[in-house]
């Protein structure tokens, strides 16, 4: 498991990248975390990556930095199945928190689940931009970030 403090280390290690995009990965799968971090760094899409192993850690971070738009994530890649607080539970709490946030956060639910019930449930949550079935590819990540930037959503 990648420790919570790693999010700060990743921020400092990526000083050479041009983007100030804050990307947040909320997933308990170490291999997935590692892969997404490496992909974002290789494609030079961001210089700020936060990693949390469950929804509660991510939510606590957001609560601790409620009025710090430059620290809060711009994009969250959120898993469904995690210990402590799963992706759907995170979304329930995020919806309550959203009016207190000073910025719009784009959320993608990224899961290995192909269960139609999970996909339908995610699609009913207006705050979720899209549902992506793992593994997320280099091209998908690049396309998502470029599309968000070109549409002015970031």
C-alpha positions as CSV (number, residue, x, y, z in Angstrom):
1,X,0.0,0.0,0.0
2,X,1.3,3.5,-0.9
3,X,1.4,5.5,2.3
4,X,-0.6,8.7,2.6
5,X,2.5,10.9,2.9
6,X,3.5,9.8,-0.6
7,X,1.1,12.3,-2.1
8,X,3.4,15.1,-0.8
9,X,6.5,13.3,-2.0
10,X,5.1,12.8,-5.5
11,X,4.3,16.6,-5.6
12,X,7.9,17.4,-4.8
13,X,9.4,14.9,-7.2
14,X,7.5,16.2,-10.2
15,X,9.0,19.7,-10.2
16,X,10.1,19.4,-13.8
17,X,6.6,19.1,-15.3
18,X,4.7,22.1,-16.6
19,X,1.2,21.5,-15.5
20,X,-0.2,22.6,-12.1
21,X,-3.1,20.2,-12.4
22,X,-4.0,18.4,-9.2
23,X,-4.8,14.8,-9.8
24,X,-6.1,12.6,-7.0
25,X,-6.1,8.8,-7.1
26,X,-8.4,7.1,-4.6
27,X,-7.8,3.4,-4.8
28,X,-6.5,0.7,-2.5
29,X,-4.7,-1.3,-5.3
30,X,-1.0,-0.5,-5.1
31,X,-0.3,-1.7,-8.7
32,X,-3.0,0.5,-10.1
33,X,-1.7,3.5,-8.1
34,X,1.8,2.9,-9.3
35,X,0.7,2.5,-12.9
36,X,-1.4,5.7,-13.0
37,X,1.4,7.7,-11.3
38,X,3.9,6.4,-13.8
39,X,1.6,7.1,-16.7
40,X,0.8,10.7,-15.6
41,X,4.5,11.4,-15.1
42,X,5.6,9.8,-18.4
43,X,3.0,11.8,-20.3
44,X,4.0,14.9,-18.4
45,X,0.3,15.7,-17.7
46,X,0.7,16.9,-14.2
47,X,3.1,17.8,-11.5
48,X,0.8,17.2,-8.5
49,X,-0.5,13.7,-7.7
50,X,-2.3,12.8,-4.5
51,X,-2.8,9.1,-3.6
52,X,-5.3,7.8,-1.0
53,X,-6.1,4.2,-0.3
54,X,-9.8,4.7,0.6
55,X,-12.5,7.3,0.4
56,X,-12.2,8.4,4.0
57,X,-8.6,9.4,3.6
58,X,-9.4,11.5,0.5
59,X,-12.5,13.1,2.2
60,X,-10.4,14.0,5.3
61,X,-7.8,15.6,3.1
62,X,-10.5,17.6,1.3
63,X,-12.0,18.7,4.7
64,X,-8.6,19.7,6.0
65,X,-8.0,21.9,2.8
66,X,-11.5,23.1,2.2
67,X,-10.6,26.7,1.4
68,X,-7.3,25.9,-0.4
69,X,-8.3,25.6,-4.1
70,X,-4.6,25.3,-5.2
71,X,-4.3,22.2,-3.0
72,X,-7.6,20.5,-3.7
73,X,-7.8,18.1,-6.6
74,X,-9.0,19.2,-10.0
75,X,-9.6,15.6,-11.1
76,X,-10.3,12.5,-9.0
77,X,-10.0,9.0,-10.3
78,X,-12.2,7.1,-7.8
79,X,-12.4,3.3,-7.3
80,X,-15.6,1.6,-6.1
81,X,-14.4,-1.3,-4.0
82,X,-12.1,-0.1,-1.1
83,X,-11.9,-0.7,2.6
84,X,-13.2,1.8,5.2
85,X,-15.1,4.0,2.7
86,X,-15.9,2.8,-0.8
87,X,-16.4,5.0,-3.8
88,X,-20.2,5.2,-3.5
89,X,-19.9,6.1,0.2
90,X,-17.3,8.7,-0.8
91,X,-19.7,10.2,-3.3
92,X,-22.5,10.5,-0.8
93,X,-20.2,12.5,1.5
94,X,-18.7,14.5,-1.3
95,X,-22.2,15.6,-2.4
96,X,-22.8,17.0,1.1
97,X,-19.3,18.7,1.0
98,X,-19.6,20.1,-2.5
99,X,-21.4,23.4,-1.7
100,X,-18.5,24.3,0.7
101,X,-15.9,23.8,-2.0
102,X,-14.6,26.8,-3.9
103,X,-13.8,24.9,-7.0
104,X,-15.3,22.4,-9.3
105,X,-13.8,18.9,-9.1
106,X,-14.1,16.5,-12.0
107,X,-14.7,12.9,-10.8
108,X,-14.2,9.7,-12.8
109,X,-15.2,6.4,-11.3
110,X,-12.6,3.9,-12.3
111,X,-13.3,0.3,-11.5
112,X,-12.7,-3.3,-12.6
113,X,-16.4,-3.9,-12.1
114,X,-18.4,-4.5,-15.3
115,X,-21.6,-5.1,-13.3
116,X,-24.4,-3.2,-15.0
117,X,-25.8,-2.3,-11.5
118,X,-22.5,-0.5,-10.6
119,X,-22.3,1.3,-13.9
120,X,-26.0,2.4,-13.7
121,X,-25.6,3.5,-10.1
122,X,-22.5,5.6,-11.0
123,X,-24.3,7.1,-14.0
124,X,-27.1,8.2,-11.8
125,X,-24.7,10.4,-9.7
126,X,-24.5,13.7,-11.5
127,X,-21.2,14.6,-10.0
128,X,-19.5,11.6,-11.7
129,X,-18.3,12.6,-15.1
130,X,-17.8,9.1,-16.5
131,X,-17.4,5.5,-15.5
132,X,-14.2,3.9,-16.8
133,X,-13.5,0.1,-16.6
134,X,-9.9,-0.7,-15.5
135,X,-7.3,-0.8,-16.6
136,X,-7.2,2.8,-17.6
137,X,-4.8,3.2,-20.6
138,X,-2.2,5.9,-21.4
139,X,-4.4,7.1,-24.3
140,X,-7.5,7.3,-22.0
141,X,-5.6,9.4,-19.4
142,X,-4.1,11.7,-22.0
143,X,-7.5,12.1,-23.7
144,X,-9.3,12.9,-20.5
145,X,-6.8,15.5,-19.4
146,X,-6.6,17.1,-22.8
147,X,-10.4,17.2,-23.2
148,X,-10.9,18.8,-19.8
149,X,-8.3,21.4,-20.5
150,X,-9.6,22.2,-24.0
151,X,-13.1,22.5,-22.8
152,X,-12.1,24.9,-20.1
153,X,-13.2,22.5,-17.3
154,X,-9.9,22.7,-15.6
